Amino acid sequence: MKPKFGVVVFPGSNCDYDAYYAIKKILDQDVTFLWHKENNLDEANVIILPGGFSYGDYLRTGAIARFSPIMNSVIDFAHKGGIVIGICNGFQILLEAGLLPGVMLRNMSLQFVCKDVYLSTENRNTFFSNEIQIEKKAIKIPIAHGEGNYYASDDVLKSLQENNQIIFRYSDSSGKISDEVNPNGSLMNIAGIINKQGNVLGMMPHPERACDPVLNKTDGQFIFKSIINYLTN
């Protein structure tokens, strides 16, 4: 039986249709939109918080969206072990909701950054990375953000490392990590992390924008196929 994905739509979301298209048309999975004012998750097995500028990013990125009615259900769903993935603005919302530790700061350059980047997979034994083969030194996925500079206290960073919660780090095409390939100033080149339970992923790069072969980039499929693999095997 196919898993069912639910894509939350906030005012200002602009990657919701990208996520829907990738799941429905490219990966041939069941998917539905979930309106921010609703409480019902429509029996979805996986919740996607998409990228964009929820509520215009007023106050602080993700700060207002965190209080949307739908988020009460998403938080409860996550606490019960449900799979949640927050992409870009969705990652920012997960941080504001306390489902993941840390905060997002303005990019070190103070400029909006939009380009393809390479990611080293630090932990392949997760719901979100089990399809990424060890031979794959780095995956290529685009970013598009102005506030993707991940910051956390030394204690939080230590905990993330000890619990293997850092999933993706900015790297070069060979998987080498350095300051030169860090697009936003994120501590430890962090591009994606999971919670301690392993069911919630936040990542700044956009896997939904790297799924269609027509675009000559398909590495984003690894993330969604990993989820599907976990739920169907």
Summary of the structure (lengths in Angstrom):
residues: 233
radius of gyration: 16.0
end to end distance: 10.2
largest distance: 46.0
contacts: 828
relative contact order: 0.18
helix: 30%
strand: 26%
